[in-house]
Amino acid sequence: MRDVVVVDAVRTPVGRRNGGLAHQHANELLGDLLAALVARSGLTGAEVDHVIGGCVVQLGMQAANVTRNAWLTAGLPLEVPAATVNAQCGSAQEALLMAHAHIAGGLGEVAIACGVEVMSRIPLGSNMPPDGPFGNPRGGRYAEVHEPTIQFEGADRIAERWDLSREELDRFAKASQDRAARAWDEGRFDTQVVPVEAPVVDEYGVVSGTALIGRDEGMRPTTLEGLATLRLNQPDREPSSRHTAGNSSQVSDGASAVLLMSAQRADALGLRARARIVDSVLVGSDPVLMLTGPIPATEAILRRTGLTVDALDVVEINEAFASVACAWMKELGADHGRVNVNGGAIALGHPLGATGGVLVTKALHELERTGGRFGLITMCCGGGLGTATVIERL
């Protein structure tokens, strides 16, 4: 197989729910980012063989192949094909796996993996209303095989199984907020974030102008005392729930994009290969606990690459809930000092279908900032899946 390299990786700021990106059309949010990615490398877009994007709630403006629509909205060459995939929260990272395979297998030389989600306008679950006329995605005989659980329940069961207290989860959440604030204060995200010119809407819902959104909006001053006062996600649960809005990921808006090439094509175009995709995996995991996927995914990719946890200089694991990352660290024996060093979804937000690309972007730029060699990106996904990608800085 051919070596696949990362030429560039970018993301929008992550907007908070009903924040600065809430009125941006998904086609424009992703499309403008794709145009910026192409322009940063001095390309026209015609060099791209395939665009693969992730999106979870494919409804309304995010339906009908939002990746293709975004590419066309940006005025990029119509001859370039695009497809949209859904691997739940791991959608953009699955798009990366598919783009990696596309190039490594010889089907093309240049591909873009990307993702978008505007949760303020297309909320999670809006395409499957309770008791709606089109059925439940885990209905029928599903319940005879696996207990249908919601992610809140899965997160709490993980906390119980790995003996993670509410206080431990809150400490992790505070670290996420502190690290994200430090990253912005020190300019660590400056090289990876593409500002967005977003509509401003007045009290009557009429667009009254635009504003440049250039900073992640989910960060907030956080104390352990304040976290301890927050309402539980499942207030009536027995035994007591351990997760709150403060130690769980945020509803968010955002987009991400990663430009991949064969090493030969990057060299021919005179572009610097910034990292190599060492390997990518998607694994199935317990659909009842639902969110333990990063553990078997990491174990699988370490076996395949021959690496150890200690060889990983940077780890980006999605903070869907604090218990997901804490259980992963406990199970793998990982050092928190190398995990989500610039904060994660608890502080920055989790725009579902875009988050995988956000994590890849963060990992690449952090490896370059610190001079590290290997980075791991891993995510849990609804329904019981786990993603993992290892990149090597060049």
URTAQUI-V237039 format. One record per backbone hydrogen bond with DSSP energy under -0.5 kcal/mol. NH is the residue of the N-H (numbers start at 1). CO is the residue of the C=O. If there is no record, write none. Layout:
NH:CO + NH:CO
This chain:
2:104 + 5:261 + 6:275 + 7:5 + 7:259 + 8:259 + 10:257 + 11:192 + 12:255 + 13:194 + 15:13 + 15:253 + 17:251 + 19:16 + 22:19 + 24:21 + 29:25 + 30:26 + 31:27 + 32:28 + 33:29 + 34:30 + 35:31 + 36:32 + 37:33 + 38:34 + 39:35 + 40:36 + 41:37 + 41:38 + 42:39 + 43:38 + 48:45 + 49:110 + 50:110 + 51:81 + 52:112 + 53:83 + 54:114 + 55:85 + 58:56 + 59:57 + 62:59 + 63:60 + 66:62 + 69:65 + 70:66 + 71:67 + 72:68 + 73:69 + 74:70 + 75:72 + 76:71 + 80:77 + 81:49 + 83:51 + 85:53 + 87:88 + 90:87 + 91:88 + 94:90 + 95:91 + 96:92 + 97:93 + 98:94 + 99:95 + 100:96 + 101:97 + 102:98 + 103:99 + 104:100 + 105:101 + 106:103 + 107:102 + 108:102 + 111:260 + 112:50 + 113:258 + 114:52 + 115:256 + 116:54 + 117:254 + 119:117 + 119:252 + 121:118 + 122:118 + 126:123 + 128:125 + 132:129 + 135:132 + 139:136 + 142:139 + 143:140 + 144:141 + 145:141 + 145:142 + 146:142 + 149:147 + 154:150 + 155:151 + 156:152 + 157:153 + 158:154 + 159:155 + 160:156 + 161:157 + 162:158 + 163:160 + 164:159 + 165:163 + 169:165 + 170:166 + 171:167 + 172:168 + 173:169 + 174:170 + 175:171 + 176:172 + 177:173 + 178:174 + 179:175 + 180:176 + 181:177 + 182:178 + 183:179 + 184:180 + 185:181 + 186:182 + 187:184 + 188:183 + 189:183 + 190:187 + 192:189 + 193:189 + 194:11 + 194:192 + 195:193 + 196:213 + 198:196 + 198:211 + 200:209 + 202:206 + 205:202 + 208:200 + 209:200 + 211:198 + 213:196 + 213:211 + 214:212 + 217:14 + 227:223 + 228:224 + 229:225 + 229:226 + 230:227 + 233:243 + 235:232 + 237:234 + 241:234 + 245:231 + 247:244 + 248:245 + 249:320 + 250:345 + 252:350 + 253:15 + 254:117 + 256:115 + 257:10 + 258:113 + 259:8 + 260:111 + 260:258 + 261:5 + 262:109 + 263:3 + 266:262 + 267:263 + 268:264 + 269:265 + 270:267 + 271:266 + 274:6 + 274:272 + 275:6 + 276:392 + 277:4 + 278:276 + 278:390 + 279:390 + 281:388 + 283:386 + 285:384 + 290:286 + 291:289 + 295:292 + 296:292 + 297:293 + 298:294 + 299:295 + 300:296 + 301:297 + 302:298 + 303:299 + 304:300 + 305:301 + 306:302 + 307:302 + 311:308 + 312:309 + 313:311 + 313:374 + 314:374 + 315:338 + 316:376 + 317:315 + 318:378 + 320:318 + 322:247 + 324:321 + 325:321 + 326:322 + 327:323 + 328:324 + 329:325 + 330:326 + 331:327 + 332:328 + 333:329 + 334:329 + 336:334 + 338:335 + 339:336 + 340:315 + 340:338 + 343:340 + 347:344 + 348:344 + 349:345 + 350:250 + 352:350 + 354:351 + 355:352 + 356:352 + 357:354 + 358:354 + 359:355 + 360:356 + 361:357 + 362:358 + 363:359 + 364:360 + 365:361 + 366:362 + 367:363 + 368:364 + 369:365 + 370:366 + 371:367 + 372:367 + 375:391 + 376:314 + 377:389 + 378:316 + 379:387 + 381:290 + 381:385 + 384:290 + 384:381 + 385:290 + 385:381 + 386:283 + 387:379 + 388:281 + 389:377 + 390:279 + 391:375 + 392:276 + 393:373 + 394:274
